[in-house]
Amino acid sequence: MLTKTIVNRFVNVIFAALLVLSIVGVVNVPSVFAFDGGDGSPGAPYQISTCAQLQDMELDLTASYELVSDIDCSATSCWNSGAGFDPIGYDSSNRFSGTLEGNGFTISDFTINRPAENYVALIGYGFESYALSNFNMTNVSITGDVFGGSVIGYSSGTVALSDITVSGNVTCGSDCGGIGGALNSASNISNVHSSVDVVSTGTFTGGAFGYLQFSNNTLGVTDSSSSGSVTGESVVGGFVGEINWGTFTNVSATGNVIGDNDGDESNVRAGGFVGQMCNAVVENSFATGDVSGHDDIAGFLGFGASCDITIRDSYSRGNVTPSTPGDGGSFISFMNSGTVTNSYSTGSVAGQTNAGFIFDANTCTGCINNFYDSETTGQSLAGSDTVVGTDKTTAQMKTLATFTDTATAGLTSAWDFVGTPNDDAGNTDDWKIDGVTNDGYPFLTSQTLTPLPLTLTPTNNGTGIDPTDDLVMTFNTPSGASSGYINIYRASDNQLVEAIDVAGGSIAGNGTTTLTINPLNDLAEGTTYYVLIDATAIRANNGIYYAGISSSDTWQFTTSSSESSQSQSDTLASTGTSTVMYALAGVLMIVTSTAVIIPKRD
């Protein structure tokens, strides 16, 4: 009997323990054993090294997390019967308010496929003060309904985003962006970059963000970009669909934009940079993508709402194709009130002749010092208010004096270029012009430039070049050797003469704008050569590769020939009674009564 009682008590204890464990499992209490380390506090974040651990962030929505390695999420395409990753924080009752520090690591092949669900992103719903920083996401595939993006679906708190790069595809119903869907009361956003193609069937769509709202203009976005294509129904922008408050500084959008993708939407409001904005400031920014759609579409801003906006030191270069002629502008389509200064546009506007800068400006008394290229835009007037911009020829638009000499028509005060040319007395050096970068048009000094050679030495088709000379390239942005070869060919028979491994120490000036290439061997005299450069050989300090040289016509030159007649030389000591000197086939022969000396060529 005693034995039976002991056994029964033991069974009861085991049952109770199992019951406790099952309850713990139901409430999803996180365990440090689910992660590589840490306790979830700000000083000791949970450490994540797998995609499963990334998913486990849902166990504690207020904790601090960090990546400790690159993370392969390719298996997410098969998770949850094909629905993929389950967003962290998925509605207003389950909101993320922790932190994620990426430590520079990459999350790859991340998939969410939930077309009927809202709040679809890595962080589906963010709340209060939270921060996401310093990670990359590559080859994302996101499909959702409302509030979709790679990183954040919806935020109702003061999120801080920094140092995030994303590539892939995002498709959703509305409030859709490459990085984030809709962010209300956002905090500062810096150094975020989207190479995501975005498609939306609704409103508020952008290459980086669908909708952004800040509490004031001391907060905003800095040093950020988007480069993917953007397609949406209405309020569509290359970088962001709509802006309310906030200051945007050093931001770019280079992808093409399509508004009204089903052809029956009015009030599309699409822009190469932003579709619609209100009470916000954009400065030192640009857009280069082409824009097409139904109405209120433009190269930079589609629609300036019934509130003040400020745009300064910015430009657009994309072509504009309105479905109905009369609905587009090269820089802005419609602007209710505000200020636009020191800005320009070059993109054409199909079917119009009066939209060179702002097509319809209701009140723009502060629109001064703006220009448009009358040749490339195809426009004879700046807009309904002709004083908002001044027409210039292409040649004038590529001339420094146009923007710095106040004798220029339309210029009341000089733009601030590098140095102090003409009447430029500024000291912020916002602009630069070099005849090569940006097709010769002015560009912003804050731009992340694609490396381009400003000069080649020897010059292309140069003659009489000393065969012992180095090769010199001067770039528009600091650059250096990466990996690959610079190849020198003999033009007469396309024979490779020398393959210079750029990693072998033959490049001087790395990290500067002037690179000197020192061939290991001197070239032959009186010979034509050309230079080819691998597309991986030279990379700018900003990480962008120089495209290289693939044509024999780009950098070709001919070396000098030695004289074939008698030459003179310095007096040589001789023990003989006579000295005769000849220049024969480039070799100096000195014949005396006692010796024949053939000096080595220097």
N, C-alpha and C positions, 0 to 999 in steps of 0.2 A: 504493500500500500504506500509506504514512504517513497519507494522508487517511482511509482506511478505519479505521485504528487509532484515530485521534483521534475519529472519529464514534462508534466502539464505546465508547470510554472515556466520552464525553459521555452516551451512552445509559445506561451503567451508573451514572453519577453521578445522573442524573435518576431512575432506578429506585430507587436507594438513598434518595434524598430523599423520594420518594413513600412508600417503605416506612416510613421514620421517621414521616412525617406520619400514616400509617394507624395505626401503633402508638400514637401520641399520642392519636389519636381514640378508640381502643379503651379506654384507661385513663381517658379523660375528664378530662385535666388541664385545670383552668380557665384561662381567658385573661382578662386585664383588658379585652380588646377586646369581651368578651361583655357588659360592663356600661358604664354611663355614666362611670365613673371609680372611683378607689380601688384599693387593692391587697389588700383583705380583712383587713387588720390592724385591731385595735381603734381605732387612731388615724386610719385611712383606710379605712373600710368600703367594700366594693363598693357602688356606687350603682345603684339599681333604679328604672326609670321605666316598664317594660312588664311585662305578665304573662309573656311569654316569659323575661324576665330573672328574674322571680320563680321560675319553674320551674328556671332555671339554678342556683338555690341548691343543688340536688342535686349539683352538680359539686364542691363543697367543703363538707362537713358541719361543719367546724370554724371556718369564716371568720366575719367580722363583716360585716353587711349593713345598708343603710339605704334607705328609700324617699325619693325626691327629687321625687315628684309623685303625684297620684292615679292609680290603676291600674284600667283597664277590663279585667276578665277574662271578659266575656260570651262570648268565643270558646271558653272552656274547655268549654262544653256540647257542642261538636263535636270536641274533642280526643280522640285515642286511641279512635276509633270509638265515641264517645259515653261513654267511661269518664271523661272529664274530666281535671282536673289530677292529676298523679302526686305523691302525698304526699312531702314532703321527709323522708327517713329513714323506711324502710318496714318494718324488722324489727330484731331484736336485733343483727344484724351490720352494719346500716347505720343509725346513729343520729346525730341532729343534736345538736351540742354547741356551736354558735356563738351569735351574737346577731343580733337583728333590731330595729332602731330605726326606727319608722314616721314620726317627725317630724310627727305629726298628720295624715298623709294617709290616704286611703280606698281600700281594695280592694273593687271592686264586682262583683256578679254572678259570684261564684266558685262553680264547680261541680265536685263529685266524685261519680261514680256507679259505685261498685264494691261492690255488695251482697254479694259473696262474699268480700271481702277484709277483713283486720284492719288496724288502725292507719291510720285514714282521717281526715285533717284536713290543714290547711296544713302543719303539722309532724306527721308520722305517728308518729314515735318519737323522743323526746328523751332525752338521757343526760347525766350529769355536770352541771356547773354551766353553765347557759345562761340567756339572758334574752330576753324578747320584750316590747316596750313601745311605747306611744304610736301606735296606729293603729286604724282602724275597718275593719270588714268589713260590707258591706251586701248584702242579698238573697243570702245564701249558700244553696246547695242541696247538702247532704251526704248521701250514702247509703253505708252500709258495714255490716260485720258487727260484730265485737267491737272495742272501743276506738275510738269515733268522736266527733268534735266539729268545730267550725269552726276552732279554732286549734291544739289539741293532741289527738292521739289517745291516746297513752300516754306517760308520763314515768317514768323510773326514776332521775332525777337531781334536783338541787335547783334547779328552775326558778324564776325570778323573773318574775312577770307584773305589768304595771302599765299603766294608762291605755289599756285596750282596750275597744272597744264593738262588739258584733256583733248583726246581725239576719238573720232568714231561717228556714230549716228544716233540721233534722237528723233523720235516721232511721237506726237501726242495731239490731243484735241485742242487745248488752248493753254495760255500761260506756260509757254514752252521755250526753253533755251538750251544752248549747248552745255552751259555750266549749271544754271539755275532757272527754275520756272518763274516764280514770283517771290520777291523779297520785300517785305514791308518793314519799315523802321530799321533799315539796314545800317550797319556800322561801316567802318572803312574796309574797302576792297582794294587790294594792291597786288600787282604782278600776277594776274590770272590770265591764262591764254587758252582760247578755245579753237581747235581745228575740227570742229564737229559740224557735219551737215545736218541741218534742222528742218523738219517738215511738220507743219501744224495745219489742222483743218479748222482752226478757230482764230481767235484774236490774241494779241500780245505774244509776238514771236520774235526772237532775236538770236543772233549767232552765239552770243554768250549768255544773255539773260532775256527772259520774256518781258518782265516788268520789274522796275526798281523804284523804290520810294525811300527817301531819306528824310529825317526829321528837320534838317536844315542844310545850308550850303557849306558848312564847315566839314561835313562828311562827304564821302563820295568814292570815286574810282580813280586809281592812278596806275600808270605804267602797265597797261593791259591791252589785250588784242583779241580779235576773232578773225578767222580766215576761211571758215566753211561757208557753203552756200546756205541760203535761208529762204524758205517758202512758207507763206502763211496766207490767211484770208484777209485780215485787216490788222492795222497797227503793227507793222513789220519793220525791223531794222537790222542792218548788218551786224551791229554790236548788241543793241537792245531794242525791244519793241517800243516800250514807253518809259520815260523818265519823269519822275515827280520829285523836285528838289534834288540837291546834291551837286557837287562839282566834279567834273570829269577832266582829268589832266593827263596828257600823254597817252591817249587811247586811240586805237586804230581799228578799222574794219576793212577787210580787203575781199570779202566774198561777195558773190552776186546775190541780189535780192529780188524775189518775186512776190508781189502782193496780189491777192485775189486769184488764187490758182484754179477756181472753177468758173471764172469769167462772169459771175453775176453779182458780185459784191460791190456796193458803193461805199464811199468814205473809207477807202483802203488805207491811206496814210502810210506810205512806205518810204523809207529813206536808206541811203547807203550806210549811214551811221546809226540813225534813230528814226523810228516811225513817227512818234509824237512826243513832245516834251513840254513841260510847264514848270516855271519857277526854278529853273536849273541853269547851271553854268557849264559850258564846254569850252575848253581851251587847249591849244597845242595838240590838236587831234586831227585825224584825217580819215577819209573813206575813198576807196578806189574801185569798188565793185560796181557793175552795171545794175540798174534798177528798172524793173518793168512792172506794170500793174494798171489798175483802172483809173484812179484819180488821187490827187494830192500825193504825188510821188516825186522824189528828187534825189540828187546825188548825195546829199548830206542829211537834210531833215525834211521829212514829208510834211508835217503839220505842226505849226507852233500854236498851241491852244490859247485860250483867252486869259493869259497870264504872262508876266514878263519872262523873257528868256535872254540869255547872254551867250553869244558865240564869239570867240576871238582867236586870232592866230591859228586858223584851221583852213583846210582845203578839201575839195572833192574833185575826183577825176573820172568817175564812172559815167557812162552814157545812160541816158534816161529815155525809156520808151513807154509813154502812156497809151493805154488802150484807146482813149479818146483824146485826140489832140486838144490842147488847151488845159490839161490837167497836170502838167509837169513843170519842174524848174531845174535848172542845172545845179544849183546849190540848195535852195529851199523852194518848195511849192507854195505853201501858204504860211504867213506869219502875222499873227494878230498884233502883237506889240513886243518890243524888246530892242536889243542892241546887237549888231553884228559888225565887227571891225577887223581889219588886217587879215582878210580871208579872200580866197579866190576859188574859181571853178573853171574846169576845162571840158567837161563832158557835154556831149551833144544832147539835144532835146528833140526827139522826132516829131515832125508835124507842126512845129512852132517856130516863131522868129522873135518872140518877145519874152523869153524866159532865160536870159543869159546868167542871171544870178538869183534873184527872188522873183518868182512869177507874180505872186499876189501878196503885196505887203500892205496891210491895213494901216498900221502905225509903226514907222521905223525911223524916227528922227535921229536915232543913234547909229544908223547904218552908214558908216563912212570908211574910206580907205580900202574899199573892196574892188576887186577886178575880176573880169572874166575874159577868156580867150574867144574873141569873136569868130575866129576861123574854125577852131575845133568844135565850139558849141553850135555853130551855125546860126547864132542869134545876133540880131542887130540892135536889140534893146535889152536892158538889164531886167525889165519887168514892168508891171503896171506903174510902179513908182520908179522912174528911170534913174533917180539919183542914188539908188541903193548900191549900184556897182558901175564901174567904168569899163568900157570895152577896150581891149588891146589886141594887137596882132600877136601871132605866136612868137615872132621874134622879140617883140617888146616884153612879152610875158617871161621870156628867158633872159632878160637883161636886168642887171642889178639896179641900175639907175631908176627903172620903173617904180621900184619899191622904196627907194632911199633918197631920191632927188625930188624935193618938194616942188620943183618947177614942173614935174610931171602932172598932166591933167588927171584929176581925181584923187591926188595924194595931198592930204592936208598936213600929215606928220609922217615922218619916216618910220617904216617897219624896223624892228630891231634885228639886224643881221650881225653875223660874226664880225668883229672889228667895229669900226665907226665909219663906214663908207658914206660919202656925200653928206647928207644932213642927218644921218643916223647918230644920235647921241645916247642911245640906250646902252645898257650894260648887262642885259639878261641873255643876249645873243640867241633869240628864239629861232632865227632863220639862217639858212645858208644856201648858196647857189654855186655850183661848180661846173655846169655845162654838161655833165654826164649823169649824175644821180637824178632820179625822178624824171628822166627824159629831158633834163635841162631846166625844168621848172624849179622854183624855190621848194625847198624841203625843210622840215623841222629838225633842229639839231637834236631833239629828243628821240627822233625816230631810230628804231632798230634797223639798220641799213643792210641791204644785200650788198656784199662786197663787189665793187666794180673798179677796174683799173682806170685811173684818170690819165696816167701817162705810161708809156712803155719806152724803155731805153735799151738798145737802139730803137728809134721810131720805126713804125711799120713802113716797109719799102725804103728804109734808109740805105745809103750807099757809103762806101769809103770807111767802113767800120773797122776799127783796130781789132784784129783777130784775138787779141789778148784781153779785150774788155769784158767786164762782167755784164750780166743782164739785170736790169733794174725795173721794178714795177712799183708805181705809186698808187695806193688805193684810197678810196673815199672814206674808209673806216679802218681803224687798226686791225691788222690781220697777221697771220703767221702760218708756218708750215704745219700740216696735219699728217696725212699719209698718202702715198702715191708717188707719181713721177712727173717730172718736167722733162720732156723729150725734145732733143734737137735733131732735126733731119736735114740732110743735104737735098736741096730742091731739085737738082738735075735728075736724080734717079730715086728720090724718096727713101734714100738709105738712112737708117737710124745711125747717127754719129755718136750721140751720148744720151744715156738715160740717167737722169739725176734723181736719186732717191731723196725726197725732201726731208726725210727723217735722218739723213746721214750727215747732217751738219754743214751742208753746202748753202744754206739759206741764212743770211744775216739780217738783222732788224726785226726779228719775230716780235709780234705784239705792238708794232708801230705801223704807220701808214706806208712806210717805204721798205720794200723787201729787195735785198740784193742777192742775186743768184750767181754763185761762183762755179763755173764748169771746171771739172778736174783737169781737162786738157784744153790747150789753145786750139782755136779753129784754124782751118787752112786759109791761106790768102786767096783773094780773088774768087771767092765762092759764095753762092747764095744759099741761105739757110732759112728754115722756118721752125717755129716753136709750137709744140702742142702741150697742153697741161691737163692732167687728170682732174675730174670734177671733185675729187676728194683731197686734192693736194694742198689747197690753201683754204683756211677757215678764218672768218673774222672773229675777233674777241667776243662778239655777241653770240657766237655759236653757229652762225649761218655760213654755209660753204660758198666759196666762189665757184661759179658754174664751169670754170676752166676754159680752155681753148681747144676746139675740135676741128677748126678749119685752117688749112695751110695759108690762107690769105690774110689771117688776122694779125700775125706777127712774123714778118719776113724781112730779111735784111741781107746785104751783100758786103763781105769784108773787102778791105783794101788790098791792092797788089803792090809788090816791091818794085823798085825802079830797075829797069833792064840795062841802063847805060852805066858808064863808069861812075863810081861814087868816090867821095872824099871821106877820109877818116882822120881820127886823131893821129898825131905823129907816133909811130911805133919805134921802140928801140930795136936796133938790128946790129949784128956783128958783121954783116956782109957789106960789100961795097956798093950795092944797089938794091932798091926795093921797088917792086911793081905790084900795084893793087888792082884787082878785078872784082866786079860784082857779077857773078855768074849763077843763074838759077837760084837767086836768093841766098847763096852761100858766099861769104867773103873769103877770098883766097889771097894770101900774102906770100909772094914769092921773093926770096932773097938769094944771095949768092951762097948761103950756107944752109937754109932750111925752108921747108914748106909747112906753114901753120894754118890749120883749119879751125877757127874758133867755134865753139858751140853756140847755137842760136839762143839768145836770152828768152 
